[in-house]
Amino acid sequence: MLISCKFAASKFSINLYKKMAAIGKIRKYYVLCMVVIGVALLAFIIGDFSRSGTDPSERAVGVVDGEKISWFDFAKEVDINTNLRAGNTDPQVLSSMAFSIRESVWQDMVKQIILKKQTDELGVSVTTKELNDLIRGASPHEYIVSNFTNPETGLLDHEQLDYFLLNLNNPNVIPAEVKSNYLYIENLIKKETLESKYTNLISKGFYVPTAFALKDYNEKSTKYDVEFVAKRYRELPDSLFSASNAELQNYYNEHKEEYKLDETREVEFIEYLVTPTQEDRNNLWDDVNKLFAQFETTTDVKSFLAFESETPYNENWIKLENLTPTMASNVEKLNVGDFIPPFEENGKLMFAKIMDSQERADSLKASHILLSYQGSANAAEDITRTKEEAEAEAKRLLGIIKSSPNQFGALAAEYSTDASNAKNNGELGWFTDGKMVQPFNEFVVESKVGAIDIVESVFGYHIIKVEDKAAISTKYKLAEFSRSIIPSSATHTAAYFFMSDLAANVKNYDEMVAVAREKGLNVRPISFTKNSSGLPGRNNSRDVVRWTFDKNTKAGNVSKIFEYDGDLYVAALKSINDKGYRTLNQVENEIKPLVIRDKKAEVLLKELNDAKATSSNINTIATNLGVNVEKADISGNITNIPAYGNEPYVAGAMYGAPVDQLSGVVKGDQAVFIFTKKLKESPQEKTSDFAADQRRLENQTSSRLTRNAISVIEKNVKVENNTLDFY
């Protein structure tokens, strides 16, 4: 599991942690809402357990080899994983990831239990010293490096790391959420190291003898020219063959393991996409036109958009190419102060006002000296100077710089409270327009290259030097209104009543299908396992899966209404498939073509054997069969036959057959073959030893072993998955 959790802020100042946490909380209001809902659901589950006389603390999310996974521990892991992803993830995307996060946590917890049992038995562990070396040592773990890298140097900032760890238990410096995330990453490092030790024990136990390396070298270096004739199964019409019940049963019995399956539910559902009516659209247009009239006369566009628009006022400067096509075409032909009347685009009704236009650089480069003061944003607790003192100090330093510009770097290193770039002579490098705090950003945009002056921001007083600018283009500041074209509450209510009536008046699956056809609704099939996330393309639709696996849901039952993203669904449980094997009846349509293929093979095998009996010359056989002689290059690692695709059995037979002899008839997946081969290229005698070949083979094999070790053990361990009871 790879999780990136940047503990340092944009310029790697430890004092920006509080700002990160605050911004994170603001951005995660949506996520917090989902968490509240989740807690409420969890409380409902606990209440249900309590009413049934079951102690919730005894209720396990799962049991792995006799060890319980409590729902408390599981929920905690899910919460941490969600928080780690929340920082740089759109809330709606994060919501759609909820199921996959829970599944990932489940799989990891199962893996860790299995791994711990194995390592405990072997006496393998990660000591405190080893863990400390992975964090503070000469070669720290990649998670530490990625999270504590100085963005200016690209190197691990040891001083910053030491300061962070020293203050880890000081909530005034390191917020609780950041500490929790760090401890989770530290635990990840420990788990990955333990797994690495275990898999290394397995991989180091594998050895490739020189004889094996020689054999592998010879097989790959020996090449043959093969001439062959083939008769494809598709040349014989299916209509000439039939498959009896006995033949289908025999094939099924011989290949039964191929039809093994987990417990599944076969479901069919009606999907009612609730779309806006023409009346809805007309009403929305009327509302938007009225709002546009108000917009044209308002003196406070920001407040207007905050109350009336789905999107607030955007302070950023935007290029034409980053606007929607209709918006861009209007902006291009209008002037600052002009209004763009309502139009429809991308499922929204929109209008706008052009607030400003400027020629601005896309990329900016600057250096600065930051002088924070007590009470300024993210100021360290040891800063005691007042705002007035900071301003005076900034003016003093500016005077020195004005008289001696080459002193800027030295003064930045000595006086700047932005620790992230003080060591780099105050250099910030290149940044995009709009990235920095607004007063800072606007000074760099509006000033000439080489300009130096004092700018005040929420962080304190900046002495800024404009280093360079690039990619000048026309940019606009717009006040954009948008309102989605969605069904009205009346339309949605009518749809809900329609589906409610349908669900209430059908007693079983057959009736649901009949009513759906009568009303012109589509019925869509789907197969669920206990690990299914829900309906295709619908986030957070896991509850329909839970319904199908509920002990009270029987085959033929019709569900209540499910609502996802405003659309409505009614499902019917068509059949219940217990864990075991798919029945012959269920796989008959898959088996029948294979039985017919084998019957075709019998006919073609006889035809080729008869042809072979009349001649030992491949060209004569081809003529008698009415086919061409085809060619292939074969070596020990080839499984494809040109024009026939993957034919591993045939390719293996070709490689292993004697040279200059006509082969027997070989049955493949697409055709039957007769061939002869000649040696094309013999392996050159190796002048060096096989050490490199042995290492390559050992690496290939050990990689497979380490990748599959835990999963192989898991197949032989009893795992009880009760997650369906919880989500």
N, C-alpha and C positions, 0 to 999 in steps of 0.2 A: 504494500500500500504506500503510495507516494502522496504526501500532503505537503503543500507549500504554505507556510504561515509566516509572512514577513513581520518580524518583531520590531524592525527599525522603520522609522518614518522616511519620507521622501529624501531628506538630506541627512538621514541617519543620526538624528539627535534623539537621545533617550527621552528628552523632555516633550517630545511629540506624542508619546504613548497616550497621554490623556486625551489629546485631540483625536487620535485614532479611535479610541474607545467611544468617545462621544459621537463621532461621525458614524461609527459602526452601529451604534444604537439607533440613531436616526434612520439610517438606511434599512435597518432590520425591523422597523415597526410591523411590516407585513409578516415577517418571519415570526415575530413575537406573537402576533395574532394567531398564527398557525399553532404556535406552541401552546397558547392559552386553550385553543380548541382541543389540542391533543391532550392536555392535562384534564380537561373536562371529560373527554372520552375515557381517559384512563380512570378517572374517578368513578365513572359509570361502570366500568369493568370491575373495579374494586368493590363497588356496591353490590354488583351482581354476584361476585364471589362470596361476599359477606352474607347475602341473603340465602345463598345456597349452602352456607355453613362451611365454606372453604376459606382457610386463612390465606389472604393474598400473598403473604410472605412465603407460603409454601408453593405458590403457583409459579412454575418455571416457564420461561420462554422456550427452553429446550433442555435436553439431557444428552450429554456426549460421553459415551463410555462410562456411564454411571454418575457423571458429575453434572450437577444442575447449573444452568445459566439463569440467574434470577432476573426478573423483569426490571428490578432496580438497577442492576449493573448494566443491563442491555440499554435501558433508557438513557443512562448517564453517557454511555459511549456514543449513542446516536446524537445526543445533544452536543457533545464536544465536536463530533464530525461535522454536524450542521453548522456550528459556529465557525469552525475553521474555513468552511467553504463560503460562508456568508460575506466575508470582507470584500471579495472582488466579484461577487455573483449577483446578477439581477434577482430581486426577490421572487419574481414570477418563475424564473428559471430554477431558482433554489427550491421553490415549492414543487416543481415538476420532478426534482431530483429526490424527493423525500423517500419514495419507495426504494430507489436504487441505493440510497445511503443506508437505509435499514438493512437491506439485503447484504450490502458490503460488510456492515458491522457484524451481522450474523455469521457470515462465512469466515470472517477474521477471528471471531471468538471461538468458533469450532476449531479452526486451525491452531489457535494458540493453546487450547486445552490439549489437543493431540500432541503438539510439539512439546509442551511442558512435561507430559507423561513420559515421552520418549527421552527427553534430556535429563529428567530426574533419574530415570532408570540407568542412564549412562553416566551420571555424575557430571554432566556438562552444565556450566552456568556462566554468567557474566558478572565478574567481580566489580566492587565499587571502584577499584583502581582502574580497571579496564574502561568502565563507563566514563570516569573522569578524564582519561586519556582521549576518549572519543569526543569529548566536549572541549577540553582545554589543551590537549596535547599538541604535538608537532604536526600530526595529520588528522585533524578533526573530521567528524562525520559530515557528509555532504549537506545534511539538514542544517547543521550549525553554520557551515560556510554560506549556504544560500540565504539564511536568515540574518546573518550578521556581516554581510559583505558591504564594504564602503562603496557606494555607487560611483564615486569619483575615481578610485584606484582599481576597483574590481577585485580587491583582495580582502581577506578576512580582517575585520577591525578588532584586534585582540583587546585593545583598551576598552572599546565599547562593550565587548562581550564580558570582560571582567567587571565592568561597572554594572552591567545588567545583573550578573549572577550575585554580585555583592549586595545589591538592593532587591533581590528577588522577593524577600519576605517583608519588604517595606511598602505597604500599600499606598503611601504618599508619593512614591516614585514609580512603582510598577503596579498598575491596576490589576485587580483580582482576575479579570477575564484574560489579560495578557499572560499572567502567571499560569493560569490553568492551561492555556494553549501551549505554553512552553513546556510544562510538565508532561503534557500529552506527547509532544514531540520527543522529549527525553525518553519517555517510555517506549515510543516507536523505535528509537535508536537501540534501546536495550533488546527489544523483541527481534529486530532485524539482525542484530549481532548474534543473538542466541540461535536464530534459524540458520545463519551463515555458518556457525560452528558445527551445527548438526549436519547440514548438507555437505560441508567439507569432509566430515568423517565418512559419509557415504561415498562421495566422489573419489576421495583418496584411496578408498578400498578397491577401486577398479584399476586393473592393469591390462595393457595390450601387449602381448608377446610379440617378438620380432616376426615370428611366422605369420601372425595375423596381419601385421602391417605389410608384409611382403605380399600376402594374398590379396589384400585390398588394393595395393599398388598395381599388381598384375591385372586384376579385374578391370580397373579403370583405364589402364594403358593399352590393353589388348582390344583391338577394334576389328570388326568383321564387316564385309560386304555381304548382305543377304539379298537373295532373289526369292520372291515368293508369289504364289497365286492364292487368291482368296475368293470365297463366295459369301456374300453378305446375307444375313437373315432377312433383311427387308426386301430382298428380291422375291421372296415367296409371300404371296398374299395371306393375310391373317384368316381370310374367309375359308381357306382350304383346311384349316385346323380347328379343333375344338378341345376343350379341357373338361374332362369328366369330374364329378365330385370326388371320386377316389383319387384321381391324379392331383387335384388341388389339395386334398387332405395330405397326401404323401409329401408334396412339396412343403406344405406348412409344417409338417412334423420334422422334416429334415432341416428347416431353417427357422425353427421356432424362436431361437434366441435373438434373431434379428427383430422380432416383434415384441420384445420386452418393453414394458412401459411403466411409468409411475402412475399413481392414482390421478385420474383426470375426470373432468366434467365436460360433457358435450352440451353446448348452450347455443340457442338461437335468440336473437334479440331484434326488436323493432327500434329503429332510430328515427326520432322526429326532430328535424332541424328547425328550430324556431327562428324564422326570418321576418324582418320588418315588412309589413303590408304597405301598399301604396298610400293608404291613409296615414300610416306611421311616418312615411317619408314626407308626405305633404305637410303634416303637422310640424315635423322637425324643421323643414324649410321655413315655415311661417315663423317659428320661434327664433331661428338663426337670423332671419332677415330683420326681425324686431331688435335683436341684440346688436346687429351690425349698425342699425340706426342709432342706438345708444352709444356704441363704441365710437362712432364718428364725432360725438359731442363730448365724450368724457375727458376730463382733465387728469385722470389718474388711471392710465392703461394697466399698470401693474396690479392695482387692486381689482380692476374690472376682470382681468384674466384670472386672478386668483379665485374669484367667486364664480365666474361663469364658464371658464374654459377647462377642458380636461387636462391641458398642459399649462403650467404657469409661465410667466414672463421669463425669457431666456436672455441673460446678460451677455452671452457669448457673441463674438463676431463670426459670421458665417459666410462662406463663399457660395456663389451660385450653384456650383456643382454638388454642394451638400444639401440643397433644397429639393423638394419634390418638383417634378417637371413643370406642373402648372404654376406653382408658386414662383419658380425660377423665371419662367417666361414673363410673368407679370412684373416681378421686381426689376428685370432687365430693362423694361421699357418705361418705368415710372421713376419718379424723383423722391428724394427725402421728404417726408411729410405726407405723401400720397397714401390713399387707402386702396387695398385690394378687396373688391367686393366678394361675397360668398361664392364658393365653388366646391364641387365635389371631387375628391381624390382619395384613393386608397381606403374606401369605406368610411370616410369622414367628410363632414361639411366644415369648411375652413374659410377664414378671412384674415386680413392682416393690415398692419400699418408699417410703413418703412420709417424707422426711427432715426437711422443715421447711416452714413456710408463713408468708408475711409479706405485709403491705400495702406495696407498693413502687411508686415512681414509674417510669414508662416513660422519661421524659426528665428529665435533670438538668442544672443549670447551676452552674459553679463557676469560681473563680479560684485560682491557686496561685503560690507562689514555691518553686522547686526548688533545694535546696542539695546538689549531688553531692559525693562525696568520692573519693579515690583508691581504686580497686577497685570502686566501685559500677557497676551496669550502665550501659554506654554513656557512661561518664564520659570527657570529653576528656582527652587526654594531658597538657595543661598544668595540670590540676587536681591539686594536690599535698597539699591538706589531708587530715587524717585523719578518720575517722568521728566521733571524739570532738569534733574541732574543728567539723565540720559541724553536729553536734547542738547545740553551744554557740552557734554563730552563729544557728541556727534559733530557739533560745530567746531570744536577744537581740533578734532582729527581731520575734518574737511579742510581746515586752514593749512594743516601740515601737508596734506595731499596736494592741494592746489599749488603750493610752493615747491613741492618735491613729489611729483606723480609716481616716481619709482618706489616710493615708500609704501604704496598701497598694500602690497602683499605682506610685508613685514608687520604693518599695523593690523591687518586682518588676522594674522596668526596670533598676535598678542592680545587684541581687544575684542574680536568678534565673539558673541555668545552663541553663534551658530557653529557648534563644534564639528558639524559634518563637513564643512568646507574651509574652516579656519586654517587647517594644515596645508590646504591647496592654494594659499595666498588669496583666499576669498573667492576663487573661481567657482562659478556654478555650472559652467559648460553650456551647451546648447539646450534650449527648452522651447516647447511650442507656445504659440500665442495663446494666452488665456490660462496657462498652467499656474503661474504665480499669483499671489494675492493681488487684488485689483490695482491698488495704488502703485505697487512695485511694477506690475505688468505694464500699466499705461505709461509710466515714466520711460521704460525701455523702448516701448513702441514709438512714443512721440518725440524722443530725443535723438540727436545725431550720434553716430558712432564716435566714441571718445568722450562723450558728455559724462560729467561726474557731479552728483548733487545728493542732498539729503531728502529722503521720502519717509513719511510716517505711515505705518500700518498697524494692525492690531498686535503685531509681534514686537513692535518697538520702532526705533529709528534705524533706517537703512542708509548707509552711504553707498550709493550705487554707481558703478562704472559700466557704461554701455560698451561692450567689446565688439559686437558684430551683429549683422542682420542678414537674412537670406529669404529669397522667394517672395518678393513683394507682389501682392495681388489685391483686387478690389474685394472688400468684405462689407457685409451689411449687418445691421442690428435691427431685428424685426420684433414686433409685438404680434404674435401669431395666436389666433383663436382656433380651437378644434373641438368638434363634438362628433362622437361616433354615431353612425347610422345603425341603431339597434332596435329591436322590437319594443313596442310600448308595453307597459304593464298589462294593459287590456289584451293585447295580442298574446302575451305569454300566459296570462290566466286562461284565455280561451283554449290555447294549446294544452295546458295542464288539465283542464276539464275533459278535453277530448281524450287524452291518454288515460286519465283516471277512469273514464267511462269504459274505455277499451279493456283496461286491466280488471275492472270490477265485473265485467260481463263475460269473461272467458274463464273457463274452469280448468283448462289444461293446455298442454303444448299444442295439440292438434287443433283445438278451437282457436288458439291465438294465431296460428298460421293461416287458418281459414278466414278469420276476420281481417287479418292484415292484407290478404289478397283481395278481399272484397272492397276494402277501403283504399287500395292502390299503394299500400305501404311496403317497403322492402324489408324482408326478414334476412338477417345476416348471421351466418354460423361462426362460432369460435370455440376453441377447445382451451380449457383452463387447467393448469396444474396448481398446486398449493402455492407455488412461487410466482404465479402470473401477476403482473402489475395491474391488469384491468383491461378495459376496452381499448382497442387500437386507436392511437392518436388522442386519447383523453387522459389528462393528468388526474391524479388523485381519484381514480375510479376503482380502487382496490375493494371497496365495499360490495361491489357486484360479485367479485370472486368469493368473498367471505359468505355471501348469501348462498352461492351454489354449493359450498362445502359445509354449510350449517347442517347439523344432524337432523334438524326438523324439515329440511328441504328435500323433497322426494322427486324422483324422476317424473316429469310431466307437470310439475308445479310452475305457476306463473308468478313473477315477482311483483313487488310494488313498483312505483315509478322511481327511477334513478335520474338525477339531474346533474349534468356536467357541462360547465361553461355555457349555461343557459339553454342547452338542448336536452331533450327528454328521451328516456329509454325504458322499455319494458322487456324483461328477459324471461325465457322459459328454459327450464332444465330438461333437455332432451333425453340424456342418458347419463348414468353413473358408471364409470369404469374403475374398478378396484385395481390396486397395484398387482401386477402380474404380467399377463400376456394379452395382447390384442387377440380377439377371437378370429377364427377363420372367416366368419361372416364379415367382420370389420376390415379384413385385409384382402378379401377375395379379389377386388378390382386391381390391387397391386400385384397379386400373385399370378393371376390369369395370364397376363402378357409374358411372364417369365416361363410359365409352363408351356405356352405356345412356342416361345423361343427355343426351348429345349427340344420340342418336337421338330421344329425346323432344323435344328442342329443334327438330329438323327438322320433326316433326309439328306442334308448336305454332306455329312460325314460319309455316308454310303456312296454318294456321287463322287466325292474326291477319292475315296479308297478304290472305287471302280476305275477311275481315271489313272490312278497310280499303278494299278495292276497291269495296265496296258503299256506303260512306258516308265522309264526311270529318268527321263529328260524333262526338266522343268518347263522348257519351251513347248514341247509336244503336249504335255499335260495342259498347259494354258490354252493351246489351240483346241484341244478336244473339249475343254470346258467352255470355250467361247469367251475367255477373259484374257487380260494382258498380264504379262510378268511385271511385277512391281518390285521396287528396291527400297532397302532400308540400311542405315548404318547402325550397328549394334555394338554396345560395350556393356560392361558389367553394371553400370548405373543407369541404363536406359530402360524406361518402362513404356514409352510411347511408340506407337507404330505410325508412320506418316499416313495421313488420310483416315486413320482408324481410331486415333485418340489413345487413351490410356488402356493398354492391353498388357498388364504386368505378367500374367501367366504365359502369354505367347512370347513376349520379349525374353523372359527367362528361359523358355524352351529353345529359342533361337540362340541365345548366348551359350547354353550348355550342350547343344547338339554337336556331333562330330563334324569336322571340316570335310568339304567335298563329298558329302553324302546327302541323298534325298531323305528328308525327314518323314516321319509319320504324319498323319492328319491331326492337327491340333485345334481344339475347340476354344474359341475366344469369346469375349463378351459381345462383339459386333459381327463376327464372321468365323468361318473355319479356314484353316491355313495349311498349305504344304510349302516347304521352303528348302533351300540349299544355301550354304554359306562358304565364303572363302576368307582366308586371313588377309586383312587389309594392313594392319600395323601391329607389330610385336612390341612389347615393352622394352625400352632401352635398359641395358644393364646399369643399375645404380652404382655410381662411383663412391657415393657417401653412404653412411649408415642410415638406418630407418628411424633415428631418434625423433626427427621432426614429424614424420608420419605417425609415429606412435603417440606423440603429444597431441597431434590433431585429432586422432581417433579417440584418445582418452578424453579430450576436451568436449568432443561431440557427445560422447556417451555420458560423461559426468554431468553435462548440461541437461540432458534428458532426465537423468536420475534425480538431480536436485530439483528440477522443475516439477517432477511428478511424485516425489517421495511421499509428501504429506497426503496427497489425494489418493494414492494407493493404500496407505494405512487407513484413511477415512472409510474406504470401501469395506474394510474388514472390521470396522468399529460400529457399534450400534449408536445411531444418531436419531434422537427423537426431536422433531422440529414442530414446536407448538406456536410458531409466530403467527399463524393464521388466527389464533384466538385473540391476538392483541392488535393486529393491523392488517 
